[in-house]
Amino acid sequence: MPHHHDPLFAIAGQNILVAGGAGGLGWPIAQELAQRGANVAIADLNEAKAASCAEALRRLGAQALATGLNVTSRASCAAACQHVVAAWGRLDGLVNASGIYRVGAALDLADQDWQNSIDINLTGSFQLARAAGALMVPQKSGSIITITSVSSHVANQNYAAYAASKAGAAHLTRVLALEWAAAGVRVNAIGPAVTPTPLAAPIIDNPTTRDAAFAKIPMQRFGTPDDLLASVVFLLADGAKFLTGQIIYVDGGRTIS
Ligand SMILES: NC(=O)c1ccc[n+]([C@@H]2O[C@H](COP(=O)([O-])OP(=O)(O)OC[C@H]3O[C@@H](n4cnc5c(N)ncnc54)[C@H](O)[C@@H]3O)[C@@H](O)[C@H]2O)c1
C-alpha cells in the first residue's frame, strides 16, 4: 500500500486498535490508518463484521486482525488490547469509535436506555482507555482517542442519556490525560456533528429531526466520516506530541452556534 512519509502525520508501523472498527465511523478510520501503513486491529461487538473488515484490509496488503470486544467488560477490553500485543508486540494507539445513541424525553426515557448509554459510551470509554493505558504507561508512549460528540458540549432536548454519557467521556479524557501525561501517553477526544451512519439513522430518516439538526450546523451540511480522518491521523502521529487532554470538535461550527 502507498505509505505517507510526512513525519508530522506519519503513523506507519504503529499498532492501532480501532474499537467500533466495524461501524459507520470506525471502519473508514480503520481503512485510512491501514492505508497509511499502520497495523490495524478491528475490535467490535459485531465479531463477524470485524472479521470481514480485517480480511478486507489484509486483501489490500495491510497488517490487520479482528478481535471481539464488548467495551462494557473490563476483561474484554483487556483481552482485545492483549490480542494486539500478542500479534504485534505492543500497542501504540487506540481509537474508540464504539458507541450507541438513545434519545427520549427525560420524563419518559426508559431506564435501560439511560443505563446502556452510560455503560457503553461512558463506562466503556473508561474501561477501554484504562486497558490501553495499562500497556502504554509502562512503555512510556501511546495515543488514545475517544470519539465523543458535539453532545459532550451542547444541550439538545431529549438527549439526557446520550449527552450525559458523552460529556462524561469528554471530561474523562481530561483526567486520564493528566494522569498519564508524565508517562508520555496522550489522551484526546474528537467530537463529530451529525454524520449519516447507522447510528444517526433515527435523526436523518425523520424529516423533523433531520431539518432541526441541519439548521444548527453553520457550515450547512452534515458531517462525513472522512471529515474526521485528518484529526485522527494527526492525534496518533508525532506532530501532536505535545497535544493532550483536548476535545477537538470537527463539527462545521455546531458547537459555536
Ligand atoms: N454518526 C454520528 O452522527 C455521530 C456523531 C457524533 C458522535 N458519534 C459517535 O461516534 C461513535 C461511532 O458512531 P457511528 O456513527 O460509527 O455508529 P455505528 O452504529 O455505525 O457504529 C458503532 C459501532 O460500535 C459497535 N459497538 C456497539 N456497542 C459496542 C460495545 N458494547 N462494545 C464494542 N463495540 C460496540 C457497534 O457494533 C458498531 O460497529 C459513537 O460513539 C457515536 O456516539 C457519532
The ligand as a Tripos MOL2 file, in Angstrom:
@<TRIPOS>MOLECULE
LIG
   44    48     1     0     0
SMALL
NO_CHARGES

@<TRIPOS>ATOM
      1 N1        -22.8050    9.2180   13.4710 N.am      1 LIG1
      2 C1        -22.9290   10.3610   14.1370 C.2       1 LIG1
      3 O1        -23.7410   11.2210   13.7940 O.2       1 LIG1
      4 C2        -22.0780   10.6100   15.3340 C.ar      1 LIG1
      5 C3        -21.9500   11.9430   15.7750 C.ar      1 LIG1
      6 C4        -21.1800   12.1970   16.9040 C.ar      1 LIG1
      7 C5        -20.5800   11.1660   17.5590 C.ar      1 LIG1
      8 N2        -20.7170    9.8820   17.1270 N.ar      1 LIG1
      9 C6        -20.0900    8.8290   17.9000 C.3       1 LIG1
     10 O2        -19.1880    8.1200   17.0970 O.3       1 LIG1
     11 C7        -19.0870    6.7680   17.5470 C.3       1 LIG1
     12 C8        -19.3220    5.8330   16.3600 C.3       1 LIG1
     13 O3        -20.6120    6.0800   15.8570 O.3       1 LIG1
     14 P1        -21.0970    5.5100   14.4390 P.3       1 LIG1
     15 O4        -21.9100    6.5720   13.8170 O.co2     1 LIG1
     16 O5        -19.9600    4.9250   13.7180 O.co2     1 LIG1
     17 O6        -22.0840    4.3490   14.9260 O.3       1 LIG1
     18 P2        -22.3140    2.8660   14.3120 P.3       1 LIG1
     19 O7        -23.5290    2.3670   14.9830 O.co2     1 LIG1
     20 O8        -22.2570    2.9080   12.8350 O.co2     1 LIG1
     21 O9        -21.0360    2.0630   14.8350 O.3       1 LIG1
     22 C9        -20.8460    1.8330   16.2040 C.3       1 LIG1
     23 C10       -20.0630    0.5480   16.3410 C.3       1 LIG1
     24 O10       -19.8650    0.3140   17.7490 O.3       1 LIG1
     25 C11       -20.0710   -1.0640   17.9740 C.3       1 LIG1
     26 N3        -20.4690   -1.2780   19.3760 N.ar      1 LIG1
     27 C12       -21.6800   -1.0030   19.9270 C.ar      1 LIG1
     28 N4        -21.6950   -1.3710   21.2130 N.ar      1 LIG1
     29 C13       -20.4720   -1.8940   21.4730 C.ar      1 LIG1
     30 C14       -19.8700   -2.4620   22.6210 C.ar      1 LIG1
     31 N5        -20.5850   -2.5930   23.7670 N.pl3     1 LIG1
     32 N6        -18.6000   -2.9000   22.5520 N.ar      1 LIG1
     33 C15       -17.9090   -2.7870   21.3980 C.ar      1 LIG1
     34 N7        -18.4140   -2.2720   20.2690 N.ar      1 LIG1
     35 C16       -19.6900   -1.8330   20.3080 C.ar      1 LIG1
     36 C17       -21.1530   -1.4730   17.0030 C.3       1 LIG1
     37 O11       -21.1440   -2.8730   16.7730 O.3       1 LIG1
     38 C18       -20.7920   -0.6650   15.7710 C.3       1 LIG1
     39 O12       -19.9340   -1.3910   14.9050 O.3       1 LIG1
     40 C19       -20.1290    6.6240   18.6630 C.3       1 LIG1
     41 O13       -19.5090    6.8070   19.9110 O.3       1 LIG1
     42 C20       -21.0650    7.7940   18.4010 C.3       1 LIG1
     43 O14       -21.7230    8.2130   19.5750 O.3       1 LIG1
     44 C21       -21.4530    9.5870   16.0140 C.ar      1 LIG1
@<TRIPOS>BOND
     1     1     2 1
     2     2     3 2
     3     2     4 1
     4     4     5 ar
     5     4    44 ar
     6     5     6 ar
     7     6     7 ar
     8     7     8 ar
     9     8     9 1
    10     8    44 ar
    11     9    10 1
    12     9    42 1
    13    10    11 1
    14    11    12 1
    15    11    40 1
    16    12    13 1
    17    13    14 1
    18    14    15 2
    19    14    16 1
    20    14    17 1
    21    17    18 1
    22    18    19 2
    23    18    20 1
    24    18    21 1
    25    21    22 1
    26    22    23 1
    27    23    24 1
    28    23    38 1
    29    24    25 1
    30    25    26 1
    31    25    36 1
    32    26    27 ar
    33    26    35 ar
    34    27    28 ar
    35    28    29 ar
    36    29    30 ar
    37    29    35 ar
    38    30    31 1
    39    30    32 ar
    40    32    33 ar
    41    33    34 ar
    42    34    35 ar
    43    36    37 1
    44    36    38 1
    45    38    39 1
    46    40    41 1
    47    40    42 1
    48    42    43 1
@<TRIPOS>SUBSTRUCTURE
     1 LIG1         1 GROUP 0 **** ****
